[in-house]
Amino acid sequence: MATELRNAASPHPGLIDWLEARHVEYELREYPETFTAEAAARAEHMDSHRFAKVVGVVTDDGRHALLLVEAPDHVDLVKAHRALHARDVRILTEAEFTALAPDCDPGTAPPVPDLCGMPVYADFALREAAEIAFHAGSHRITVHADRAAWSLAAKVVWADLARDAGEPAWAR
């Protein structure tokens, strides 16, 4: 499998070009290998609420999308189907997600529509941060980007997407 052969310490091959072509200020950071967004935030000694977890989904009519929530949160599929105007939404399997983002380690696709061919929807809780961090296509590299410039360039759709316990994540 190509994913197993790629250099785990390199970002997605098109990510840097995409960021620079759109004048998005960014910084790449390397850290010990981790397998979750929360673990990556801990490895970087940063607030996990400022690290975006990227979840790939598919709608009942076959549309794919990348959903972003704060690293400790989970995607609420009822909210997701409302945001995507679909009857049903399900999370992609690892194999499905890997097929849509073959240049990335499994589960590390950066939230950039041009790299995976999927629109980006982000939870309101991520909207207020000056900087956003996310995997750069590797279990060992993250990108920290200017949130406003990234969201404009990625044409992010903001929505209430996180599962909550009484209040939406963005209201915390």
C-alpha positions as CSV (number, residue, x, y, z in Angstrom):
1,M,0.0,0.0,0.0
2,A,1.4,3.4,-1.0
3,T,0.5,4.9,2.4
4,E,2.8,2.4,4.2
5,L,5.7,3.3,1.9
6,R,5.5,7.1,2.1
7,N,7.9,9.0,4.4
8,A,5.9,9.5,7.6
9,A,7.9,12.6,8.4
10,S,6.8,14.7,5.5
11,P,3.7,16.8,5.0
12,H,1.1,16.1,2.2
13,P,3.0,16.9,-1.0
14,G,0.6,19.6,-2.1
15,L,-0.2,21.2,1.3
16,I,2.8,23.7,1.3
17,D,2.1,24.8,-2.2
18,W,-1.6,25.3,-1.4
19,L,-0.8,27.4,1.7
20,E,1.8,29.5,0.0
21,A,-0.3,30.1,-3.2
22,R,-3.1,31.4,-1.1
23,H,-0.8,33.5,1.2
24,V,-1.8,31.6,4.3
25,E,0.8,32.1,7.1
26,Y,1.8,28.7,8.5
27,E,4.4,26.8,10.5
28,L,5.1,23.1,10.3
29,R,6.0,21.3,13.5
30,E,7.4,17.8,13.9
31,Y,6.7,15.7,17.0
32,P,6.9,12.1,18.1
33,E,4.4,9.9,16.2
34,T,0.9,10.0,17.5
35,F,-2.4,8.6,16.2
36,T,-5.1,11.0,17.4
37,A,-5.6,14.7,17.3
38,E,-5.7,14.9,21.1
39,A,-2.4,13.0,21.3
40,A,-0.8,15.4,18.7
41,A,-2.0,18.4,20.7
42,R,-0.5,16.9,23.9
43,A,2.8,16.1,22.1
44,E,3.0,19.8,21.0
45,H,2.0,21.0,24.6
46,M,-0.9,22.9,23.2
47,D,-4.6,23.4,24.2
48,S,-6.4,20.5,22.5
49,H,-9.4,22.8,21.9
50,R,-7.2,24.7,19.3
51,F,-6.3,21.5,17.4
52,A,-8.8,20.5,14.7
53,K,-9.8,16.8,14.4
54,V,-10.7,16.1,10.8
55,V,-13.4,13.5,10.2
56,G,-14.4,12.3,6.7
57,V,-18.0,11.6,6.1
58,V,-20.3,10.5,3.2
59,T,-24.0,11.4,2.8
60,D,-26.7,9.1,1.6
61,D,-26.5,10.7,-1.8
62,G,-22.8,10.0,-2.1
63,R,-21.3,13.4,-1.3
64,H,-18.1,13.4,0.7
65,A,-17.0,16.1,3.2
66,L,-14.4,16.9,5.8
67,L,-15.8,17.9,9.2
68,L,-13.7,19.6,11.8
69,V,-14.3,19.7,15.5
70,E,-12.0,20.5,18.4
71,A,-9.7,17.5,19.2
72,P,-11.5,16.4,22.3
73,D,-15.0,16.6,20.7
74,H,-16.9,14.1,18.6
75,V,-18.9,14.8,15.4
76,D,-22.7,14.7,16.0
77,L,-24.1,13.0,13.0
78,V,-27.5,14.4,13.4
79,K,-26.0,17.9,13.3
80,A,-23.9,16.9,10.4
81,H,-26.8,15.7,8.3
82,R,-28.5,19.1,8.9
83,A,-25.4,21.0,8.0
84,L,-24.9,19.0,4.8
85,H,-28.6,19.0,3.9
86,A,-28.7,15.2,3.7
87,R,-31.1,12.6,5.0
88,D,-28.2,10.5,6.4
89,V,-24.5,10.9,7.1
90,R,-22.0,8.3,8.2
91,I,-18.3,8.5,9.0
92,L,-16.0,7.0,6.4
93,T,-14.2,3.8,7.2
94,E,-10.4,4.1,7.4
95,A,-10.1,2.3,4.0
96,E,-12.6,4.8,2.4
97,F,-10.9,7.8,3.8
98,T,-7.4,6.5,2.8
99,A,-8.7,6.0,-0.8
100,L,-9.8,9.6,-0.9
101,A,-6.6,10.9,0.6
102,P,-3.9,8.5,-0.7
103,D,-1.0,10.9,-0.1
104,C,-1.7,11.0,3.6
105,D,-1.1,8.7,6.5
106,P,-4.5,7.2,7.6
107,G,-6.5,9.7,9.5
108,T,-4.2,12.7,8.8
109,A,-5.8,14.4,5.8
110,P,-5.4,18.2,6.1
111,P,-8.6,20.2,5.9
112,V,-8.0,21.5,2.4
113,P,-10.6,20.9,-0.2
114,D,-8.3,21.0,-3.2
115,L,-6.1,18.2,-1.8
116,C,-8.8,15.6,-1.2
117,G,-11.6,16.9,-3.4
118,M,-14.0,17.3,-0.4
119,P,-15.6,20.5,1.0
120,V,-14.7,21.5,4.5
121,Y,-17.2,22.1,7.3
122,A,-16.0,23.3,10.7
123,D,-17.6,23.6,14.1
124,F,-18.3,27.1,15.3
125,A,-16.0,26.4,18.3
126,L,-12.9,26.6,16.0
127,R,-14.0,30.0,14.5
128,E,-12.7,32.4,17.1
129,A,-9.1,31.2,17.4
130,A,-6.4,33.3,15.7
131,E,-4.5,30.1,14.8
132,I,-5.7,26.6,13.9
133,A,-3.6,23.4,14.0
134,F,-4.2,20.2,12.2
135,H,-2.4,17.1,10.8
136,A,-0.4,17.8,7.7
137,G,-0.9,14.4,6.2
138,S,1.4,12.7,8.6
139,H,1.3,11.2,12.1
140,R,4.4,13.2,12.9
141,I,3.8,16.7,11.4
142,T,1.2,19.3,12.0
143,V,0.6,22.6,10.4
144,H,-0.3,25.7,12.5
145,A,-2.0,28.2,10.2
146,D,-3.6,31.6,10.4
147,R,-7.2,30.5,11.0
148,A,-8.9,33.4,9.2
149,A,-6.7,33.1,6.1
150,W,-7.0,29.3,6.0
151,S,-10.8,29.3,6.4
152,L,-11.2,31.9,3.6
153,A,-8.9,30.0,1.3
154,A,-10.5,26.6,2.1
155,K,-14.0,28.1,1.7
156,V,-15.0,26.7,5.1
157,V,-18.7,26.4,5.9
158,W,-19.2,27.0,9.6
159,A,-21.8,25.0,11.4
160,D,-22.7,23.4,14.8
161,L,-21.2,19.9,14.4
162,A,-19.8,18.8,17.8
163,R,-21.6,16.4,20.1
164,D,-22.3,18.2,23.3
165,A,-23.4,17.6,26.8
166,G,-26.1,20.3,27.2
167,E,-24.5,23.1,25.2
168,P,-22.8,23.4,21.9
169,A,-19.0,23.3,21.9
170,W,-18.9,26.9,20.5
171,A,-20.8,28.2,23.5
172,R,-18.1,27.1,26.0
